[in-house]
Amino acid sequence: MRDKTQTNSAEAGDGLIRAGVIVFFVGAVATLVTVAPLLLGTTPFPSYMFALSMLMGVGFLIAGAGVLRSAAAGRRRARSVQ
């Protein structure tokens, strides 16, 4: 039987981490698509593709903010237990 204390509720920062991972992977795909023509010797993509490559860094920052928020919530929870 399942214990009622174990739930699948999202903790603080989980949504930011998930969103950051998705944005990071979109940026990673854009980076691969942008770099491929440069390595293959074909015509490069327009400059907006290079801007989409910056989503890797943005996703990393969003996920990092989620990790920090989750850690802060854990510290608050630990203080309230003591």
Secondary structure, 3 states (H helix, E strand, C coil): CCCCCCCCCCCCCHHHHHHHHHHHHHHHHHHHHHHHHHHHCCCCCCHHHHHHHCHHHHHHHHHHHHHHHHHHHHHHHHHHHC
